[in-house]
Amino acid sequence: MDSWIANAVGEMHINKIGNKELAKKLGVTAEYVSMMLNGKKKPAHAETRIMTAIDDIIRERKNINP
């Protein structure tokens, strides 16, 4: 497993972000997110896209619930 995937999964767990929520932010299916996080799919710029989406979700939640 790539270290960035472990970091992404950890951030998702800590912040209670599910595959469905991340998938919606990325514009893909939850199944595709699962394949990326399991290393079965390795699209270009996956690390940047996923980590940015996670950060965006966290930031949006903070703006909603200060």
Secondary structure, 3 states (H helix, E strand, C coil): CCHHHHHHHHHHHHCCCCHHHHHHHHCCCHHHHHHHHCCCCCCCCHHHHHHHHHHHHHHHHHHHCC
